Amino acid sequence: MTGRSRILMVMPYAHLVRKAVQAGFEVYAIWDPNLVGDNRSEVVARSAEVIWTDFKDEPGLRWCVTETAIRYGVEHVLHLGWEDTQIPVAEQAEALGLAPNPAASLRVVNDKAAMRRVLAERGLSTVRTVELGTPDGVADALAGFDLPVVVKPTRLAGSRGVRLVRDGADLAAWADMLAADGYHGPVLVEEFLRGNEFSVETLSAGGTHHVVGITAKQVTPLPLFVETGHLHPAPLTAADRRAITDLVTALLDVAGYRFGPAHTEVILTPAGPKIVESQARLGGDRIPLLVEVATGFDIEAGVFQALAGKPVEPAIASRVGCVAFFQLQPGRLESVDGLDEIEALPYVRELKFPFRQGDLVPETVSSGTRHGHVVFAAATAAEAQLRADQLRGRLRAVTSPDGASR
């Protein structure tokens, strides 16, 4: 016996296992051996036990959660990974009395359609929306909207399948995109919200929602909505910041969300902020690192400190954290230079470039097809934009159109 509190984590990335252990927990992990990837060795090394199961086998995953939790006498079950397996895990944990959140709250936060229904019932962030069981009925639904509209699958993440539809050609391209992804499930047709987009990072404990910060987003040209960069903290007026904060915490309240991180996307329209979607997890795209660069607050470590009963104390930003995603021409990578120059700069915190000479560089149509990134610090938002442009320019990559792949 170690005397440490035991927690069961489903789909825990290596750095989260490390921070849980540093916070004093003994970690038991459940992972899919086909998905763990580069995390595997550190997850195994830092966990008291790793249990392997197929996440696509929902009954098997449920049994694994229950059996592991009982066998090792864990005190909490946490799932901070992909949303598509969070609800079955939460339901099993709730049945055992080990869930930090009721499963019903995750249905509201994670499911785009359920979130829209709950917000509409409360008169919060009203957005004209039609929910359809499959993509097949979208063409008929468009008759009730003024174009353009946004169409989105309710069960995909990472900007996959989200598109602006302005005409029949856009609709056909969207249908092809979903078919290529093998998606035939529920979709939403929503009015197009005009305005700048932001994400709100929160950490809840005991039903109190702490707003860690608001991040400004940059996205690809329409009709897609893939992020090309993030800036933290977002340059906002005090009034806009308060309106966004109040709306997001109201969503978490009505959802019944009580513990853990949430990542909520908002568009600031002329009529005020409107919620785009939310997820019961940490923000992607290295946003937690941007928060740490700007404020010194480690939201990932904060999750486990809050679980241990310590207060959540977000910090005020003293500088700007930024991530810029590289944007190369699709094709076969012939040569690349400048990576060492970028990494040596004193204000650069992290550099990722996932391609080698000869690899195919895909067209960017989702977060999973972007071309790497650089995380860096700046004194102001204006300096951050200047540095982003300079850093992208330092990456000298040559691609050949031969073999260009979507």
C-alpha positions in Angstrom: 0.0 0.0 0.0 1.3 3.4 -1.0 -1.0 5.6 1.1 -1.8 7.6 -2.1 -5.3 8.2 -3.3 -6.1 5.9 -6.2 -7.7 7.2 -9.4 -8.7 5.4 -12.6 -8.1 7.5 -15.7 -9.5 6.5 -19.1 -7.5 7.5 -22.1 -4.9 9.5 -20.1 -2.2 11.2 -22.1 1.3 10.8 -20.7 1.6 14.3 -19.4 -1.7 14.0 -17.5 -0.5 10.8 -15.8 2.7 12.6 -14.9 0.8 15.5 -13.3 -1.6 13.3 -11.5 1.3 11.4 -9.9 3.0 14.7 -9.0 -0.2 15.7 -7.3 -0.1 12.7 -5.1 -2.3 10.2 -6.8 -1.7 6.6 -7.7 -2.9 6.1 -11.3 -4.6 3.2 -12.9 -5.1 3.7 -16.6 -7.3 2.2 -19.3 -6.1 2.6 -22.8 -6.8 1.2 -26.3 -3.5 -0.4 -27.5 -4.3 0.8 -31.1 -4.6 4.4 -30.0 -2.1 5.1 -27.3 0.8 5.8 -29.8 3.7 7.8 -28.5 2.1 8.0 -25.0 2.6 4.3 -24.4 5.9 4.0 -22.6 5.4 6.9 -20.2 1.9 5.9 -19.4 3.1 2.4 -18.6 6.0 3.7 -16.6 4.1 6.1 -14.4 0.9 4.1 -13.9 0.5 1.5 -11.2 -1.3 -0.6 -13.7 -2.4 -0.2 -17.4 -5.4 -2.1 -18.6 -5.8 -2.5 -22.3 -9.2 -2.7 -24.1 -10.8 -1.8 -27.4 -12.6 1.6 -27.0 -14.9 0.6 -29.9 -16.3 -2.2 -27.9 -18.5 -0.3 -25.5 -19.8 -3.2 -23.4 -16.1 -4.3 -23.0 -15.1 -0.8 -22.0 -17.9 -0.5 -19.5 -17.0 -3.9 -17.9 -13.3 -2.8 -17.8 -14.1 0.4 -15.9 -16.3 -1.4 -13.4 -14.0 -4.3 -12.9 -10.8 -2.2 -12.6 -12.4 0.3 -10.2 -13.6 -2.4 -7.9 -10.5 -4.5 -8.0 -8.1 -1.6 -7.1 -10.5 0.3 -4.9 -10.1 3.6 -6.7 -11.7 6.8 -5.4 -12.4 8.6 -8.6 -12.9 7.8 -12.3 -11.7 10.5 -14.7 -11.9 10.6 -18.5 -10.2 13.7 -20.0 -9.8 12.2 -23.5 -12.0 12.0 -26.6 -15.6 12.7 -26.1 -17.0 9.7 -27.9 -16.3 7.3 -25.0 -16.8 9.7 -22.1 -20.5 9.0 -21.5 -20.3 5.2 -21.1 -17.4 5.7 -18.8 -19.3 8.3 -16.8 -22.4 6.1 -16.5 -20.3 3.2 -15.1 -18.5 5.5 -12.7 -21.8 7.1 -11.6 -23.3 3.6 -10.9 -20.2 3.0 -8.6 -20.5 6.4 -6.9 -17.1 7.4 -8.4 -18.1 10.0 -11.0 -17.0 13.6 -10.6 -19.9 14.6 -12.9 -23.3 13.1 -13.5 -23.4 11.4 -16.9 -26.4 13.6 -17.8 -24.2 16.7 -17.6 -21.7 15.3 -20.2 -24.6 14.6 -22.6 -25.5 18.3 -22.5 -21.9 19.6 -22.7 -20.6 17.2 -25.3 -23.5 16.6 -27.6 -24.1 19.6 -29.9 -27.8 18.9 -30.4 -28.5 18.3 -26.7 -26.7 21.5 -25.8 -28.8 23.4 -28.3 -32.0 22.0 -26.9 -31.1 22.8 -23.3 -30.0 26.4 -24.2 -33.2 27.0 -26.1 -35.3 25.8 -23.2 -33.5 28.3 -20.9 -33.5 31.2 -23.5 -29.7 31.2 -23.5 -27.7 31.9 -26.6 -30.6 31.2 -28.9 -29.5 30.0 -32.4 -31.8 29.0 -35.1 -31.2 25.2 -35.5 -32.6 22.2 -37.2 -31.6 18.7 -36.0 -31.7 15.8 -38.4 -31.1 12.1 -37.8 -28.8 11.8 -40.9 -27.2 14.1 -43.5 -29.7 13.0 -46.1 -32.4 15.6 -45.2 -30.2 18.7 -45.1 -31.1 19.8 -48.7 -34.8 20.0 -47.7 -34.0 21.7 -44.4 -32.2 24.6 -46.2 -35.5 25.8 -47.5 -36.3 27.2 -44.1 -33.0 29.3 -43.8 -31.4 32.3 -45.4 -28.1 31.1 -46.8 -25.4 30.7 -45.9 -25.8 28.2 -43.1 -23.4 26.1 -41.0 -23.8 22.3 -41.2 -22.1 20.1 -38.7 -22.1 16.5 -37.5 -23.1 16.2 -33.8 -20.7 13.4 -33.0 -17.4 14.4 -34.6 -14.7 16.6 -33.1 -11.7 18.6 -34.2 -13.6 20.7 -36.8 -14.3 17.5 -38.8 -17.3 17.8 -41.0 -18.1 21.5 -40.1 -18.7 23.6 -43.2 -20.4 26.7 -44.4 -23.0 26.0 -47.1 -23.7 28.8 -49.5 -25.0 26.8 -52.4 -25.6 23.4 -53.8 -21.9 22.9 -54.6 -21.0 23.5 -51.0 -23.6 21.0 -49.9 -22.3 18.3 -52.3 -18.7 18.9 -51.1 -19.9 18.6 -47.5 -21.7 15.3 -48.2 -18.5 14.0 -49.8 -16.5 15.0 -46.8 -18.8 13.1 -44.4 -18.9 10.1 -46.7 -15.1 10.0 -46.7 -15.1 10.0 -42.9 -17.7 7.2 -42.8 -20.2 9.4 -40.9 -23.9 8.8 -41.3 -25.2 10.0 -37.9 -27.1 13.1 -36.7 -26.3 16.5 -38.0 -27.3 20.1 -37.3 -28.2 22.9 -39.7 -27.6 26.3 -38.0 -27.8 29.9 -38.8 -24.4 31.4 -39.7 -23.1 33.4 -36.8 -21.1 36.4 -37.9 -18.3 37.6 -35.6 -14.9 36.8 -34.1 -14.5 33.4 -32.5 -13.1 32.7 -29.0 -12.7 29.7 -26.7 -13.2 29.8 -23.0 -11.2 27.5 -20.7 -12.8 26.7 -17.4 -12.0 24.5 -14.4 -14.9 23.5 -12.2 -14.7 22.2 -8.7 -17.7 21.6 -6.4 -20.0 23.1 -9.0 -18.1 26.4 -9.0 -16.8 27.3 -12.4 -13.4 29.1 -12.6 -12.8 30.9 -15.9 -9.1 30.3 -16.5 -9.0 32.5 -19.6 -10.4 33.4 -23.0 -8.5 32.6 -26.2 -8.9 34.3 -29.5 -9.1 32.1 -32.6 -7.9 32.5 -36.1 -9.5 30.1 -38.7 -9.1 29.1 -42.3 -11.0 31.0 -45.0 -14.6 29.9 -45.4 -16.2 27.5 -46.1 -14.1 25.5 -43.5 -13.6 26.4 -39.9 -10.2 24.9 -39.1 -8.1 26.9 -36.6 -4.8 28.3 -37.9 -3.8 30.1 -34.7 -4.7 31.0 -31.1 -3.9 34.0 -28.9 -4.2 34.0 -25.1 -5.5 36.1 -23.5 -7.9 37.4 -26.1 -7.9 41.2 -26.6 -11.4 42.0 -25.4 -13.2 44.9 -23.7 -14.2 44.3 -20.1 -17.9 44.3 -21.1 -17.4 41.6 -23.8 -15.2 39.6 -21.5 -17.9 39.6 -18.8 -20.7 38.8 -21.3 -18.7 35.8 -22.6 -17.8 34.6 -19.1 -21.4 34.8 -17.8 -22.8 32.9 -20.8 -20.3 30.1 -20.5 -20.7 29.6 -16.8 -24.5 29.7 -17.3 -24.2 26.8 -19.8 -22.2 24.8 -17.3 -24.7 25.5 -14.6 -27.7 24.4 -16.6 -25.8 21.3 -17.7 -25.2 20.3 -14.1 -21.4 20.2 -14.7 -19.6 20.0 -11.4 -16.0 19.1 -11.8 -13.2 19.3 -14.3 -12.1 21.2 -17.3 -14.4 22.4 -20.1 -13.5 24.0 -23.5 -16.3 26.1 -24.9 -16.3 27.9 -28.2 -18.1 31.2 -28.6 -18.7 33.7 -31.4 -19.1 37.4 -30.4 -21.9 38.5 -32.7 -23.3 42.1 -33.0 -26.1 40.8 -30.7 -23.7 39.5 -28.1 -21.9 36.2 -27.5 -23.4 33.0 -28.9 -22.2 29.5 -27.9 -20.9 27.3 -30.8 -20.2 24.1 -28.9 -18.5 22.8 -25.7 -16.5 19.8 -24.6 -15.9 18.3 -21.2 -12.1 18.2 -21.6 -9.1 20.4 -21.8 -8.7 22.6 -24.9 -6.8 21.2 -27.7 -4.3 22.9 -30.0 -1.9 23.4 -27.1 -4.2 26.0 -25.5 -3.3 24.8 -21.9 0.3 25.6 -22.8 -0.7 29.1 -24.0 -2.4 29.7 -20.7 0.7 28.6 -18.8 3.0 30.8 -21.1 0.7 33.8 -20.5 -0.2 33.4 -16.8 2.0 30.8 -15.2 -1.1 28.8 -14.3 -1.0 25.1 -15.3 -4.6 24.1 -15.8 -3.7 20.5 -16.4 -2.0 20.2 -13.0 -4.9 22.3 -11.6 -7.3 19.5 -12.4 -5.6 17.1 -10.0 -5.0 19.7 -7.4 -8.7 20.5 -7.4 -9.4 16.7 -7.2 -7.2 16.6 -4.1 -9.3 19.4 -2.5 -6.9 22.3 -3.1 -8.3 25.7 -4.2 -8.4 26.6 -7.9 -6.5 29.9 -8.3 -6.1 31.0 -11.9 -3.6 33.8 -12.5 -3.7 37.1 -14.4 -1.8 37.2 -17.7 1.4 39.1 -17.7 2.2 38.4 -21.4 0.7 36.8 -24.4 0.9 33.1 -25.4 0.4 32.2 -29.0 0.3 29.1 -31.2 0.7 29.4 -35.0 0.0 26.5 -37.3 2.1 26.1 -40.4 0.3 26.3 -43.7 2.2 24.5 -46.5 1.2 23.8 -50.1 -0.2 20.2 -50.3 2.1 17.7 -52.0 5.1 15.6 -51.5 7.7 17.3 -49.2 10.9 17.8 -51.2 12.9 19.7 -48.6 12.5 21.6 -45.3 14.8 24.0 -43.6 14.6 26.5 -40.7 13.4 24.2 -37.9 16.6 24.6 -35.9 16.5 28.4 -36.3 12.9 28.5 -35.0 13.6 26.2 -32.0 16.6 28.3 -31.0 14.7 31.5 -30.6 14.4 32.5 -26.9 10.6 33.2 -27.0 9.7 29.8 -28.6 8.3 27.2 -26.2 7.4 24.3 -28.5 7.9 23.3 -32.1 6.2 20.4 -33.8 6.7 19.6 -37.5 5.4 16.0 -38.3 6.8 15.5 -41.8 10.0 14.2 -43.3 11.4 14.5 -46.7 9.3 12.4 -49.1 6.1 12.5 -46.9 2.8 13.7 -48.4 1.6 17.0 -46.9 -2.2 16.9 -47.0 -4.7 19.7 -47.7 -5.8 21.1 -44.4 -9.5 20.2 -43.9 -9.5 19.5 -40.2 -7.3 19.8 -37.1 -5.9 16.4 -37.8 -4.5 17.5 -41.2 -2.7 20.6 -40.2 1.1 21.0 -40.9 2.6 21.3 -37.4 2.8 24.3 -35.1 5.0 26.6 -33.0 4.1 27.9 -29.5 5.7 31.1 -28.4 5.5 34.1 -26.1 5.0 37.8 -26.9 4.5 41.1 -24.9 1.4 42.1 -26.8 -1.1 40.8 -29.3 0.4 43.0 -32.0 3.9 41.5 -31.3 2.4 38.0 -31.3 1.0 38.5 -34.8 4.3 39.9 -36.1 6.2 36.9 -34.6 3.7 34.4 -36.0 4.3 35.8 -39.5 8.0 35.8 -39.0 8.1 32.2 -37.6 6.0 30.9 -40.5 8.4 32.6 -42.9 11.4 31.0 -41.2 10.1 27.5 -42.1 11.3 27.0 -45.7 9.5 24.0 -47.0 9.3 23.0 -50.7 6.5 20.6 -51.8 5.8 19.1 -55.2 2.2 18.9 -56.4 2.9 15.4 -57.7 0.9 13.0 -55.4 -0.9 15.8 -53.6 -3.4 14.1 -51.3 -6.6 15.3 -49.6 
